[in-house]
Amino acid sequence: MTDLRALVTGRARAVRRGTGQAWRAAWVVLAPVARRGPEIVLGLALVLSTLAVLVLVGAARNDAAITGDRGVAVGEVLEGSDASHTFIRYTASDGAVLSPDTGVLYPRGLEPGNYVLVEYDRAKPELVRVAGRNWTEGLAPVALGVAGLWVVLGPLTWYLARRRRAGASGGGPATAPDPTKPLGAPAEGSGPDDETARREPVGASR
């Protein structure tokens, strides 16, 4: 029983030492990233905001292409549509029956079986939109999404920057804790004997 207990204790200590070494190695790698946290979060917010704006720009370009060489037809909304694509079938002016793989633009409110007037680019008939709708249909959702993004990431950036400033004014960057030591254990060189030695007057008899 004693040998078994010693074996289990030894393995537990080995696992704890290995965990501590892995933690310290991870800290060495991640600490520089953590210190750049405000910049990373701010950069992420800017990138996502830019992508949202580019979506609107792309929609506006599609509208311009359709308006520049516009064809009009009646489209049938097909089964199999999902949240990202609403599929339709329509007959182009040249008699071709088309069902664009990318779906119809601005499909809000459409359901399978509906018939709707559509506009398409005659030079590129796969590019089709619901008649009377344009890129401004997405303006409100994109604006709300960007606003929500900044409501979350803006305060987070401020918090991380404030925390970094507080750490810098408190004596430099934080160091990784040693998980191999129990919480509350005194640091090396700060035991009672060392404190007594520091307080003992020079020349005192021993």
N, CA, C and O of each residue as an XYZ file, in Angstrom:
824
protein
N       0.832     -1.209      0.000
C       0.000      0.000      0.000
C       0.864      1.255      0.000
O       0.569      2.228     -0.694
N       1.935      1.218      0.790
C       2.836      2.375      0.847
C       3.497      2.617     -0.499
O       3.612      3.757     -0.950
N       3.941      1.514     -1.153
C       4.582      1.663     -2.466
C       3.599      2.224     -3.499
O       3.963      3.059     -4.327
N       2.342      1.751     -3.437
C       1.343      2.248     -4.376
C       1.087      3.736     -4.155
O       0.977      4.502     -5.112
N       0.993      4.140     -2.884
C       0.768      5.554     -2.583
C       1.932      6.407     -3.060
O       1.739      7.494     -3.605
N       3.153      5.896     -2.847
C       4.335      6.640     -3.297
C       4.352      6.761     -4.818
O       4.731      7.799     -5.360
N       3.934      5.677     -5.513
C       3.903      5.711     -6.965
C       2.892      6.739     -7.467
O       3.192      7.519     -8.372
N       1.677      6.741     -6.871
C       0.640      7.687     -7.281
C       1.079      9.116     -6.996
O       0.869     10.012     -7.813
N       1.696      9.325     -5.823
C       2.173     10.665     -5.467
C       3.249     11.146     -6.431
O       3.248     12.302     -6.852
N       4.172     10.243     -6.776
C       5.237     10.613     -7.696
C       4.699     10.982     -9.065
O       5.153     11.946     -9.682
N       3.722     10.205     -9.541
C       3.148     10.513    -10.856
C       2.360     11.819    -10.817
O       2.393     12.594    -11.772
N       1.656     12.061     -9.722
C       0.914     13.321     -9.599
C       1.864     14.510     -9.635
O       1.581     15.525    -10.272
N       2.994     14.375     -8.947
C       3.978     15.456     -8.963
C       4.559     15.658    -10.356
O       4.787     16.790    -10.783
N       4.798     14.553    -11.064
C       5.340     14.667    -12.416
C       4.342     15.364    -13.349
O       4.716     16.206    -14.166
N       3.067     14.992    -13.206
C       2.040     15.642    -14.025
C       1.960     17.117    -13.700
O       1.813     17.947    -14.597
N       2.058     17.453    -12.408
C       1.981     18.850    -12.005
C       3.164     19.651    -12.540
O       3.010     20.790    -12.981
N       4.359     19.033    -12.495
C       5.525     19.724    -13.035
C       5.377     19.923    -14.541
O       5.694     20.989    -15.068
N       4.887     18.874    -15.238
C       4.697     19.007    -16.680
C       3.671     20.072    -17.033
O       3.838     20.826    -17.992
N       2.597     20.122    -16.234
C       1.584     21.151    -16.470
C       2.165     22.541    -16.251
O       1.892     23.469    -17.013
N       2.972     22.672    -15.198
C       3.600     23.964    -14.933
C       4.527     24.397    -16.044
O       4.545     25.569    -16.420
N       5.295     23.468    -16.573
C       6.202     23.804    -17.668
C       5.420     24.193    -18.923
O       5.789     25.136    -19.624
N       4.331     23.457    -19.204
C       3.509     23.798    -20.372
C       2.874     25.166    -20.209
O       2.779     25.932    -21.169
N       2.439     25.475    -18.990
C       1.827     26.783    -18.742
C       2.831     27.904    -18.957
O       2.526     28.917    -19.586
N       4.027     27.710    -18.428
C       5.046     28.752    -18.592
C       5.440     28.926    -20.053
O       5.672     30.047    -20.504
N       5.516     27.815    -20.799
C       5.842     27.913    -22.222
C       4.737     28.637    -22.984
O       5.014     29.462    -23.855
N       3.479     28.324    -22.651
C       2.362     29.002    -23.311
C       2.356     30.485    -22.984
O       2.042     31.313    -23.839
N       2.705     30.824    -21.739
C       2.732     32.230    -21.346
C       3.792     33.003    -22.127
O       3.574     34.139    -22.548
N       4.952     32.354    -22.310
C       6.023     33.011    -23.067
C       5.563     33.336    -24.485
O       5.911     34.379    -25.039
N       4.770     32.418    -25.069
C       4.299     32.631    -26.441
C       3.165     33.648    -26.488
O       3.134     34.501    -27.375
N       2.233     33.564    -25.538
C       1.018     34.372    -25.612
C       1.139     35.741    -24.957
O       0.342     36.634    -25.245
N       2.123     35.920    -24.081
C       2.241     37.203    -23.376
C       2.387     38.387    -24.330
O       1.714     39.399    -24.131
N       3.245     38.306    -25.371
C       3.322     39.452    -26.297
C       1.989     39.723    -26.994
O       1.634     40.877    -27.238
N       1.247     38.648    -27.317
C      -0.056     38.838    -27.954
C      -1.023     39.506    -26.995
O      -1.767     40.406    -27.383
N      -1.015     39.060    -25.721
C      -1.916     39.642    -24.730
C      -1.626     41.121    -24.526
O      -2.545     41.912    -24.315
N      -0.350     41.499    -24.586
C      -0.016     42.910    -24.401
C      -0.522     43.764    -25.564
O      -0.738     44.965    -25.403
N      -0.710     43.153    -26.725
C      -1.228     43.883    -27.884
C      -2.735     43.718    -28.020
O      -3.301     43.985    -29.079
N      -3.382     43.277    -26.948
C      -4.821     43.022    -26.983
C      -5.655     44.180    -27.498
O      -6.495     43.966    -28.371
N      -5.465     45.413    -26.997
C      -6.284     46.527    -27.501
C      -6.148     46.736    -28.998
O      -7.143     46.952    -29.690
N      -4.925     46.673    -29.502
C      -4.718     46.866    -30.932
C      -5.369     45.739    -31.745
O      -5.927     45.980    -32.816
N      -5.291     44.505    -31.225
C      -5.868     43.365    -31.940
C      -7.390     43.497    -32.017
O      -7.980     43.300    -33.080
N      -8.023     43.832    -30.889
C      -9.484     43.961    -30.871
C      -9.923     45.125    -31.764
O     -10.894     45.013    -32.513
N      -9.200     46.237    -31.675
C      -9.540     47.391    -32.517
C      -9.375     47.057    -33.992
O     -10.214     47.428    -34.813
N      -8.299     46.359    -34.329
C      -8.081     45.959    -35.723
C      -9.178     45.035    -36.218
O      -9.627     45.148    -37.358
N      -9.618     44.103    -35.345
C     -10.705     43.198    -35.725
C     -11.985     43.980    -36.007
O     -12.686     43.701    -36.980
N     -12.289     44.965    -35.149
C     -13.489     45.775    -35.357
C     -13.412     46.546    -36.672
O     -14.399     46.641    -37.400
N     -12.242     47.091    -36.970
C     -12.086     47.843    -38.216
C     -12.215     46.937    -39.442
O     -12.832     47.319    -40.436
N     -11.637     45.741    -39.370
C     -11.708     44.812    -40.503
C     -13.157     44.392    -40.761
O     -13.611     44.392    -41.905
N     -13.881     44.034    -39.692
C     -15.268     43.604    -39.859
C     -16.143     44.749    -40.363
O     -17.036     44.540    -41.184
N     -15.884     45.950    -39.872
C     -16.653     47.107    -40.356
C     -16.386     47.358    -41.835
O     -17.303     47.656    -42.600
N     -15.111     47.232    -42.230
C     -14.757     47.428    -43.636
C     -15.419     46.377    -44.519
O     -15.894     46.697    -45.609
N     -15.456     45.128    -44.065
C     -16.100     44.068    -44.838
C     -17.593     44.345    -45.013
O     -18.163     44.098    -46.076
N     -18.211     44.858    -43.960
C     -19.639     45.179    -44.054
C     -19.877     46.272    -45.093
O     -20.824     46.198    -45.876
N     -19.016     47.283    -45.095
C     -19.147     48.357    -46.086
C     -18.918     47.813    -47.496
O     -19.608     48.205    -48.437
N     -17.954     46.916    -47.635
C     -17.675     46.340    -48.954
C     -18.852     45.524    -49.474
O     -19.073     45.454    -50.683
N     -19.604     44.908    -48.570
C     -20.812     44.186    -49.001
C     -21.786     45.151    -49.674
O     -22.355     44.845    -50.722
N     -21.969     46.321    -49.057
C     -22.859     47.320    -49.660
C     -22.306     47.833    -50.989
O     -23.060     48.049    -51.938
N     -21.000     48.027    -51.052
C     -20.385     48.484    -52.298
C     -20.591     47.459    -53.405
O     -20.902     47.819    -54.541
N     -20.418     46.176    -53.074
C     -20.638     45.128    -54.064
C     -22.078     45.079    -54.536
O     -22.343     44.884    -55.722
N     -23.018     45.257    -53.597
C     -24.434     45.269    -53.981
C     -24.733     46.448    -54.901
O     -25.485     46.310    -55.866
N     -24.143     47.614    -54.602
C     -24.365     48.794    -55.446
C     -23.807     48.568    -56.857
O     -24.406     49.007    -57.838
N     -22.681     47.896    -56.956
C     -22.111     47.603    -58.277
C     -23.003     46.648    -59.056
O     -23.186     46.812    -60.263
N     -23.566     45.639    -58.368
C     -24.491     44.731    -59.044
C     -25.717     45.479    -59.561
O     -26.185     45.232    -60.673
N     -26.229     46.391    -58.744
C     -27.388     47.182    -59.173
C     -27.054     48.022    -60.411
O     -27.859     48.138    -61.335
N     -25.865     48.596    -60.408
C     -25.462     49.413    -61.557
C     -25.373     48.572    -62.819
O     -25.745     49.030    -63.900
N     -24.877     47.330    -62.689
C     -24.770     46.450    -63.855
C     -26.152     46.079    -64.377
O     -26.369     46.049    -65.588
N     -27.090     45.794    -63.473
C     -28.440     45.432    -63.898
C     -29.125     46.622    -64.559
O     -29.757     46.479    -65.606
N     -28.998     47.793    -63.949
C     -29.640     48.989    -64.492
C     -29.064     49.354    -65.862
O     -29.780     49.856    -66.728
N     -27.766     49.097    -66.052
C     -27.124     49.467    -67.305
C     -27.606     48.653    -68.491
O     -27.585     49.153    -69.616
N     -28.042     47.411    -68.280
C     -28.524     46.573    -69.391
C     -29.643     45.695    -68.847
O     -29.488     44.481    -68.716
N     -30.758     46.316    -68.535
C     -31.802     45.661    -67.746
C     -32.797     44.886    -68.602
O     -33.274     45.345    -69.640
N     -33.079     43.689    -68.106
C     -34.171     42.893    -68.634
C     -35.178     42.653    -67.520
O     -34.812     42.628    -66.345
N     -36.442     42.478    -67.882
C     -37.501     42.289    -66.890
C     -38.235     40.989    -67.214
O     -38.504     40.677    -68.374
N     -38.554     40.233    -66.146
C     -39.257     38.968    -66.329
C     -40.042     38.650    -65.064
O     -39.893     39.304    -64.031
N     -40.878     37.630    -65.176
C     -41.611     37.133    -64.007
C     -40.907     35.873    -63.529
O     -40.697     34.935    -64.298
N     -40.544     35.862    -62.245
C     -39.839     34.718    -61.684
C     -40.702     33.963    -60.687
O     -41.531     34.552    -59.992
N     -40.497     32.654    -60.625
C     -41.184     31.808    -59.654
C     -40.206     31.432    -58.548
O     -39.105     30.960    -58.829
N     -40.599     31.637    -57.300
C     -39.744     31.270    -56.169
C     -39.826     29.759    -55.984
O     -40.915     29.191    -55.893
N     -38.664     29.118    -55.930
C     -38.591     27.657    -55.902
C     -38.438     27.112    -54.492
O     -38.037     27.821    -53.569
N     -38.763     25.853    -54.352
C     -38.492     25.143    -53.100
C     -36.977     24.963    -52.946
O     -36.228     25.059    -53.918
N     -36.553     24.706    -51.742
C     -35.127     24.487    -51.478
C     -34.377     25.741    -51.134
O     -33.154     25.706    -50.999
N     -35.069     26.852    -50.986
C     -34.402     28.089    -50.598
C     -34.029     28.018    -49.120
O     -34.680     27.331    -48.332
N     -32.973     28.737    -48.761
C     -32.540     28.763    -47.376
C     -32.279     30.207    -46.969
O     -32.607     31.145    -47.695
N     -31.675     30.366    -45.777
C     -31.464     31.707    -45.246
C     -30.503     32.526    -46.102
O     -30.587     33.754    -46.127
N     -29.592     31.855    -46.803
C     -28.589     32.581    -47.575
C     -28.947     32.741    -49.052
O     -28.448     33.652    -49.713
N     -29.810     31.863    -49.578
C     -30.164     31.938    -50.992
C     -31.664     31.684    -51.163
O     -32.229     30.769    -50.564
N     -32.286     32.512    -51.992
C     -33.674     32.289    -52.411
C     -33.649     32.046    -53.916
O     -33.343     32.948    -54.695
N     -33.972     30.823    -54.313
C     -33.841     30.428    -55.707
C     -35.126     30.739    -56.471
O     -36.232     30.568    -55.959
N     -34.951     31.197    -57.706
C     -36.088     31.487    -58.573
C     -35.836     30.882    -59.946
O     -34.717     30.498    -60.286
N     -36.904     30.809    -60.718
C     -36.797     30.380    -62.121
C     -37.545     31.404    -62.958
O     -38.689     31.752    -62.668
N     -36.882     31.875    -63.993
C     -37.531     32.854    -64.867
C     -37.068     32.631    -66.301
O     -36.067     31.963    -66.560
N     -37.828     33.209    -67.217
C     -37.516     33.081    -68.642
C     -36.963     34.398    -69.146
O     -37.632     35.428    -69.070
N     -35.738     34.369    -69.663
C     -35.089     35.581    -70.159
C     -35.686     35.982    -71.508
O     -36.467     35.240    -72.104
N     -35.307     37.151    -71.965
C     -35.862     37.684    -73.213
C     -35.495     36.839    -74.427
O     -36.194     36.883    -75.439
N     -34.411     36.070    -74.344
C     -34.025     35.214    -75.469
C     -34.672     33.837    -75.396
O     -34.359     32.966    -76.206
N     -35.571     33.629    -74.436
C     -36.279     32.355    -74.308
C     -35.616     31.357    -73.390
O     -36.184     30.295    -73.137
N     -34.432     31.657    -72.881
C     -33.734     30.730    -71.997
C     -34.394     30.733    -70.624
O     -34.692     31.788    -70.065
N     -34.620     29.524    -70.086
C     -35.174     29.377    -68.738
C     -34.005     29.276    -67.762
O     -33.187     28.362    -67.858
N     -33.931     30.208    -66.835
C     -32.771     30.318    -65.944
C     -33.185     30.158    -64.488
O     -34.271     30.561    -64.070
N     -32.272     29.552    -63.734
C     -32.429     29.442    -62.277
C     -31.050     29.677    -61.664
O     -30.303     28.723    -61.445
N     -30.705     30.928    -61.387
C     -29.347     31.255    -60.927
C     -28.956     30.505    -59.649
O     -29.724     30.423    -58.691
N     -27.743     29.967    -59.671
C     -27.241     29.233    -58.500
C     -27.070     30.145    -57.285
O     -27.139     29.694    -56.142
N     -26.847     31.424    -57.547
C     -26.629     32.352    -56.437
C     -27.934     32.908    -55.874
O     -27.919     33.643    -54.887
N     -29.060     32.563    -56.495
C     -30.335     33.058    -56.009
C     -30.620     34.470    -56.488
O     -29.880     35.031    -57.295
N     -31.702     35.031    -55.980
C     -32.123     36.370    -56.359
C     -31.678     37.362    -55.291
O     -31.667     37.035    -54.104
N     -31.314     38.561    -55.704
C     -30.911     39.596    -54.757
C     -32.141     40.222    -54.098
O     -33.183     40.392    -54.731
N     -32.000     40.555    -52.840
C     -33.028     41.246    -52.042
C     -34.333     40.442    -51.977
O     -35.387     40.933    -52.381
N     -34.260     39.214    -51.471
C     -35.438     38.336    -51.511
C     -36.365     38.473    -50.296
O     -37.212     37.606    -50.080
N     -36.228     39.521    -49.514
C     -37.014     39.645    -48.276
C     -38.509     39.439    -48.544
O     -39.093     40.045    -49.443
N     -39.102     38.562    -47.732
C     -40.540     38.331    -47.801
C     -40.997     37.315    -48.821
O     -42.190     37.025    -48.907
N     -40.079     36.764    -49.599
C     -40.475     35.793    -50.622
C     -40.613     34.400    -50.030
O     -39.868     34.020    -49.127
N     -41.584     33.636    -50.551
C     -41.810     32.267    -50.113
C     -41.950     31.370    -51.332
O     -42.354     31.830    -52.400
N     -41.613     30.072    -51.179
C     -41.762     29.154    -52.323
C     -43.180     29.185    -52.894
O     -44.167     29.186    -52.158
N     -43.251     29.209    -54.217
C     -44.534     29.268    -54.899
C     -44.955     30.668    -55.300
O     -45.858     30.836    -56.119
N     -44.296     31.694    -54.720
C     -44.620     33.069    -55.094
C     -44.148     33.368    -56.519
O     -43.166     32.798    -56.996
N     -44.870     34.277    -57.188
C     -44.416     34.810    -58.468
C     -44.081     36.288    -58.250
O     -44.855     37.035    -57.651
N     -42.932     36.683    -58.742
C     -42.458     38.034    -58.474
C     -41.788     38.601    -59.720
O     -41.150     37.868    -60.477
N     -41.933     39.894    -59.928
C     -41.277     40.560    -61.044
C     -39.803     40.749    -60.710
O     -39.464     41.238    -59.632
N     -38.929     40.362    -61.634
C     -37.488     40.455    -61.398
C     -36.836     41.266    -62.509
O     -37.368     41.387    -63.612
N     -35.686     41.809    -62.193
C     -34.844     42.530    -63.150
C     -33.496     41.828    -63.204
O     -32.973     41.398    -62.177
N     -32.940     41.715    -64.393
C     -31.674     40.995    -64.531
C     -30.783     41.718    -65.534
O     -31.233     42.538    -66.334
N     -29.508     41.378    -65.455
C     -28.520     41.920    -66.385
C     -28.536     41.052    -67.636
O     -28.182     39.875    -67.574
N     -28.942     41.615    -68.770
C     -29.048     40.821    -69.994
C     -27.701     40.296    -70.471
O     -27.632     39.267    -71.144
N     -26.621     41.011    -70.120
C     -25.288     40.513    -70.481
C     -24.835     39.394    -69.545
O     -23.985     38.577    -69.900
N     -25.407     39.370    -68.363
C     -25.061     38.346    -67.377
C     -26.344     37.965    -66.636
O     -26.560     38.420    -65.513
N     -27.193     37.144    -67.240
C     -28.530     36.892    -66.695
C     -28.547     36.170    -65.350
O     -29.590     36.086    -64.702
N     -27.396     35.650    -64.933
C     -27.349     35.043    -63.599
C     -27.472     36.104    -62.509
O     -27.759     35.780    -61.357
N     -27.257     37.356    -62.866
C     -27.346     38.459    -61.910
C     -28.762     39.021    -61.967
O     -29.121     39.720    -62.914
N     -29.567     38.712    -60.945
C     -30.982     39.052    -60.973
C     -31.410     39.553    -59.596
O     -30.911     39.083    -58.573
N     -32.336     40.509    -59.578
C     -32.834     41.070    -58.329
C     -34.353     41.193    -58.398
O     -34.942     41.172    -59.479
N     -34.961     41.318    -57.255
C     -36.392     41.593    -57.209
C     -36.613     43.017    -57.718
O     -35.938     43.949    -57.280
N     -37.543     43.180    -58.627
C     -37.775     44.497    -59.232
C     -38.182     45.520    -58.170
O     -38.952     45.226    -57.255
N     -37.640     46.726    -58.321
C     -37.975     47.808    -57.405
C     -37.128     47.844    -56.147
O     -37.302     48.737    -55.318
N     -36.208     46.888    -55.982
C     -35.344     46.856    -54.805
C     -33.899     47.094    -55.229
O     -33.512     46.799    -56.359
N     -33.106     47.635    -54.295
C     -31.697     47.877    -54.598
C     -30.869     47.743    -53.330
O     -31.352     47.260    -52.306
N     -29.627     48.171    -53.412
C     -28.672     47.957    -52.320
C     -29.094     48.612    -51.014
O     -28.625     48.210    -49.949
N     -29.962     49.603    -51.069
C     -30.395     50.269    -49.829
C     -31.205     49.323    -48.941
O     -31.417     49.613    -47.763
N     -31.663     48.185    -49.501
C     -32.365     47.191    -48.687
C     -31.462     46.658    -47.567
O     -31.937     46.291    -46.492
N     -30.162     46.626    -47.839
C     -29.243     46.094    -46.833
C     -28.618     47.154    -45.955
O     -27.825     46.839    -45.067
N     -28.968     48.415    -46.193
C     -28.326     49.493    -45.453
C     -28.630     49.428    -43.956
O     -27.721     49.523    -43.132
N     -29.892     49.267    -43.608
C     -30.269     49.233    -42.186
C     -29.664     48.025    -41.464
O     -29.090     48.201    -40.389
N     -29.770     46.783    -42.018
C     -29.156     45.646    -41.323
C     -27.654     45.792    -41.141
O     -27.119     45.460    -40.083
N     -26.968     46.290    -42.177
C     -25.514     46.457    -42.058
C     -25.174     47.520    -41.015
O     -24.252     47.341    -40.218
N     -25.924     48.633    -41.021
C     -25.666     49.692    -40.046
C     -25.892     49.185    -38.622
O     -25.107     49.485    -37.722
N     -26.960     48.418    -38.419
C     -27.221     47.869    -37.084
C     -26.136     46.874    -36.680
O     -25.708     46.843    -35.526
N     -25.695     46.061    -37.642
C     -24.645     45.103    -37.334
C     -23.340     45.772    -36.954
O     -22.682     45.360    -35.998
N     -22.956     46.813    -37.705
C     -21.718     47.538    -37.396
C     -21.838     48.242    -36.042
O     -20.893     48.245    -35.253
N     -23.009     48.841    -35.776
C     -23.208     49.510    -34.489
C     -23.099     48.513    -33.337
O     -22.456     48.791    -32.325
N     -23.735     47.342    -33.498
C     -23.639     46.312    -32.459
C     -22.215     45.826    -32.259
O     -21.790     45.554    -31.137
N     -21.477     45.719    -33.369
C     -20.079     45.307    -33.287
C     -19.265     46.278    -32.438
O     -18.486     45.860    -31.580
N     -19.449     47.576    -32.680
C     -18.680     48.567    -31.932
C     -19.168     48.708    -30.494
O     -18.391     49.067    -29.610
N     -20.438     48.431    -30.255
C     -20.944     48.449    -28.870
C     -20.234     47.391    -28.033
O     -19.991     47.593    -26.843
N     -19.902     46.263    -28.660
C     -19.216     45.184    -27.936
C     -17.702     45.391    -27.922
O     -17.078     45.353    -26.862
N     -17.117     45.610    -29.091
C     -15.657     45.649    -29.193
C     -15.070     46.992    -28.767
O     -13.914     47.049    -28.350
N     -15.842     48.072    -28.864
C     -15.327     49.373    -28.423
C     -15.005     49.395    -26.936
O     -13.873     49.706    -26.566
N     -15.978     49.071    -26.060
C     -15.671     49.018    -24.624
C     -14.604     47.985    -24.276
O     -13.813     48.191    -23.356
N     -14.581     46.853    -25.024
C     -13.550     45.851    -24.755
C     -12.165     46.404    -25.047
O     -11.227     46.154    -24.290
N     -12.024     47.150    -26.134
C     -10.739     47.780    -26.453
C     -10.337     48.758    -25.352
O      -9.185     48.771    -24.919
N     -11.283     49.574    -24.903
C     -10.999     50.543    -23.827
C     -10.583     49.838    -22.547
O      -9.651     50.271    -21.870
N     -11.273     48.751    -22.214
C     -10.954     48.010    -20.985
C      -9.559     47.410    -21.051
O      -8.796     47.502    -20.089
N      -9.218     46.792    -22.185
C      -7.900     46.182    -22.307
C      -6.796     47.233    -22.260
O      -5.747     47.006    -21.658
N      -7.030     48.393    -22.899
C      -6.031     49.459    -22.863
C      -5.865     49.991    -21.441
O      -4.743     50.250    -21.007
N      -6.956     50.154    -20.722
C      -6.881     50.643    -19.341
C      -6.161     49.643    -18.452
O      -5.356     50.016    -17.598
N      -6.462     48.370    -18.665
C      -5.798     47.332    -17.858
C      -4.303     47.310    -18.139
O      -3.503     47.126    -17.222
N      -3.919     47.498    -19.399
C      -2.490     47.510    -19.731
C      -1.796     48.707    -19.096
O      -0.686     48.581    -18.580
N      -2.450     49.879    -19.132
C      -1.858     51.055    -18.492
C      -1.715     50.860    -16.987
O      -0.722     51.273    -16.389
N      -2.720     50.225    -16.379
C      -2.652     49.970    -14.942
C      -1.507     49.021    -14.606
O      -0.814     49.197    -13.604
N      -1.317     48.005    -15.465
C      -0.212     47.070    -15.230
C       1.133     47.730    -15.400
O       2.074     47.432    -14.663
N       1.236     48.644    -16.384
C       2.510     49.333    -16.611
C       2.829     50.269    -15.454
O       3.983     50.348    -15.032
N       1.834     50.979    -14.931
C       2.086     51.901    -13.818
C       2.303     51.179    -12.510
O       2.798     51.768    -11.548
N       1.936     49.896    -12.461
C       2.109     49.136    -11.227
C       3.417     48.394    -11.153
O       3.605     47.568    -10.260
N       4.331     48.664    -12.071
C       5.649     48.049    -11.953
C       6.006     47.120    -13.075
O       6.800     46.198    -12.886
N       5.433     47.339    -14.257
C       5.852     46.545    -15.411
C       4.887     45.433    -15.690
O       3.900     45.274    -14.972
N       5.147     44.661    -16.715
C       4.235     43.608    -17.131
C       4.151     42.506    -16.110
O       5.092     42.242    -15.362
N       2.981     41.859    -16.098
C       2.770     40.769    -15.146
C       3.596     39.568    -15.553
O       3.877     39.357    -16.733
N       3.977     38.793    -14.568
C       4.725     37.573    -14.822
C       3.797     36.387    -14.652
O       2.784     36.461    -13.957
N       4.157     35.308    -15.290
C       3.308     34.117    -15.236
C       3.365     33.493    -13.859
O       4.449     33.367    -13.291
N       2.209     33.093    -13.293
C       2.221     32.416    -12.006
C       2.828     31.032    -12.151
O       2.803     30.441    -13.230
N       3.367     30.526    -11.067
C       3.955     29.195    -11.058
C       2.914     28.214    -10.547
O       2.646     28.183     -9.346
N       2.311     27.399    -11.434
C       1.258     26.500    -11.004
C       1.756     25.342    -10.172
O       0.941     24.583     -9.647
N       3.070     25.170    -10.027
C       3.595     24.088     -9.207
C       3.632     24.459     -7.740
O       3.915     23.611     -6.894
N       3.347     25.738     -7.420
C       3.351     26.188     -6.036
C       1.933     26.441     -5.577
O       1.123     26.922     -6.370
N       1.591     26.137     -4.321
C       0.252     26.413     -3.821
C       0.001     27.902     -3.753
O       0.926     28.701     -3.605
N      -1.295     28.270     -3.866
C      -1.657     29.664     -3.786
C      -1.315     30.226     -2.416
O      -1.536     29.568     -1.400
N      -0.787     31.419     -2.384
C      -0.456     32.061     -1.122
C       0.908     31.705     -0.587
O       1.301     32.197      0.470
N       1.655     30.845     -1.304
C       2.986     30.479     -0.834
C       3.921     31.665     -0.978
O       3.846     32.377     -1.980
N       4.809     31.904     -0.003
C       5.720     33.043     -0.101
C       6.696     32.869     -1.239
O       7.085     31.748     -1.567
N       7.093     33.972     -1.842
C       8.059     33.930     -2.931
C       9.431     33.575     -2.395
O       9.705     33.696     -1.201
N      10.292     33.130     -3.311
C      11.645     32.763     -2.908
C      12.380     33.976     -2.380
O      12.287     35.069     -2.939
N      13.117     33.772     -1.290
C      13.889     34.860     -0.711
C      13.078     35.779      0.175
O      13.567     36.828      0.594
N      11.797     35.385      0.477
C      10.990     36.250      1.321
C      10.481     35.521      2.550
O       9.484     35.938      3.138
N      11.145     34.434      2.959
C      10.747     33.675      4.137
C      11.067     34.423      5.404
O      11.733     35.457      5.371
N      10.584     33.893      6.551
C      10.818     34.549      7.837
C      12.290     34.706      8.171
O      12.692     35.745      8.695
N      13.120     33.676      7.874
C      14.544     33.773      8.193
C      15.202     34.901      7.434
O      16.039     35.618      7.983
N      14.824     35.068      6.152
C      15.413     36.140      5.354
C      14.984     37.497      5.885
O      15.779     38.437      5.898
N      13.733     37.608      6.325
C      13.260     38.884      6.849
C      14.003     39.229      8.133
O      14.373     40.383      8.354
N      14.222     38.208      8.992
C      14.958     38.450     10.238
C      16.388     38.868      9.954
O      16.927     39.764     10.603
N      17.001     38.202      8.969
C      18.382     38.534      8.628
C      18.498     39.956      8.118
O      19.482     40.645      8.388
N      17.475     40.400      7.367
C      17.548     41.756      6.846
C      17.376     42.782      7.949
O      17.946     43.870      7.874
N      16.606     42.455      8.963
C      16.350     43.422     10.035
C      17.442     43.419     11.118
O      17.516     44.356     11.913
N      18.302     42.363     11.158
C      19.308     42.286     12.189
C      20.376     43.339     11.987
O      20.929     43.438     10.892
N      20.681     44.115     12.980
C      21.684     45.186     12.834
C      23.051     44.655     12.495
O      23.426     43.543     12.867
N      23.783     45.477     11.779
C      25.146     45.102     11.407
C      26.002     45.050     12.669
O      25.940     45.956     13.499
N      26.807     43.985     12.818
C      27.700     43.856     13.980
C      27.049     43.201     15.155
O      27.685     43.067     16.201
N      25.816     42.784     15.040
C      25.158     42.134     16.190
C      25.810     40.803     16.449
O      26.241     40.117     15.523
N      25.882     40.443     17.708
C      26.513     39.158     18.100
C      25.590     38.012     17.743
O      24.367     38.144     17.786
N      26.178     36.906     17.397
C      25.423     35.701     17.049
C      25.643     34.641     18.128
O      25.096     33.542     18.034
